[in-house]
Amino acid sequence: MDQLYMLKAFVAARKHGSFSKAAEALGVTTGSISKAISKLEADIHTRLFHRTTRSIALTEEAQSYYQTCCRLLEDLEEANRRITHERGGDSGRLRLVVHPMVVGGTLSRFVCGYRAIAPNVRLTLSVQERAVNVCDGHVDMAIVPSHLIDQSTVIRRKLWTSSNVLVACPAYLRKNGTPTAANDLSNHLLLQSSRSRQQSAGSIGLIEDGQRLTVCPMSSMDGDEALLRTAALAGVGIAVLPAAMIQEDLKAGDLVEVLPECRTVEEDVEVCLFYSHRDLLPVRHRIFVDFCAEFFRALDVRREREALTIVSDLEQTRTRRLAAVDGRAAQPQYAGRHGSKQLMQ
């Protein structure tokens, strides 16, 4: 017989002064109460009640035991209330792991937005680039590239996918020159992720004009994406970074794309939200999942609009330059003994 039920039967019998009233309060039969108390007495080797046909009374040995049982049941009820409140409200703790490539202006807006809708949640955020285990009880959620989670039972929601691009700060390009072809990268310092460098032995695979080629840079540096972005902004070298990570830097002109006609052979980076359970998910977790999906959906729409604007601006600039070149070419020239002059109309 369940010990918790036996304790509840004992406390109810003492509070109501009879087995029948205790049975009514608990919604069971009088015989069930009698059996539970008899079993409890046998387990603890102590008589709990003096019984008569009309009443029951605690034995002297059971007085302190009754008080202890009351405290235990009250503590259990309070624990149940607390966990129900935390699951049913926007309070409690949420332990989140994010990958370094998420760190930046995007993360700042993300955290501020979530704090605005869940001000009572204690958000604990950890930045790490290694593999994450969301099933060991130490992490609630993770926003990381898909290859860092290998547990087959976890829930995965894709947030965004991004290709890798080559970027550098304008100051670095002014000092070291701007590459005009893929092979020019061999004269530069290349910044690439540790994972990519290990896979490619320090070289970089590119596709230029439909042709695949491998370039070995003069010097290289590896690290996580956040470190590489910082290094690129500081003018250390040319970095290979996810395009979605540096949209704001490109828009502000702090970084510019190098060799935009080339693309890396690396697969696109897929960043996902991972969590371990779909059923019985606390409300604060469900709110976070919904907010996360909506935030990155809106971010993708904004990035798409910005990309279309950038393409349009580039096309307009190219059209103006071509028109200017055509205009100069259309002007007749003659070479006299005093040099080249325009013909007078």
Summary of the structure (lengths in Angstrom):
residues: 345
radius of gyration: 35.1
end to end distance: 113.0
largest distance: 138.3
contacts: 971
relative contact order: 0.11
helix: 49%
strand: 24%
